[in-house]
Amino acid sequence: DIRIGEEQVKLKDVKDYVSQFIDNNGKSTCDYCNGVQKPDGSDHPQKAIISLSCSAQTKYDRFIAVQDEITKAFYNLRAVYAKNRFNKLPEQLNKLELEQVKKAYPFLLSEVPIKTVTE
């Protein structure tokens, strides 16, 4: 299992957890968000930083699988925004529209390896 905050989740649920965190709209300042304003969610997508950390024992394919689910969450949020804002699929956006989508949901990911202490 994977830990998100204090909760253990399955890999298949990572995308939904990340999406809900990013799109939370905690401060009610996002006019395009669909979040439910949970206290442990982000205040605004432009300030939502996802921190991905792993131990030295984490297998590379597992790390990549989690990273892929995080990427899917961002892609899905951007796709919904593109549909709502421009009535287009992401691949149909022009350069200016794509920049607006990326600004609305910036991919803010911090990867931090957890160091283990050895005696």
Buried (B, 14 or more C-beta within 10 A) or exposed (E): EBEBEEEEBEEEBBBBBBBBBBBBBBEEEBEBBBBEEEEEBBBBBBBBEBEBEBEEEEEEEEBEEBBEBBBBBBBBBBBBBBEEBBEBEBEEBEEEBBEBBBEBBBEBBEEEEEEEEEE
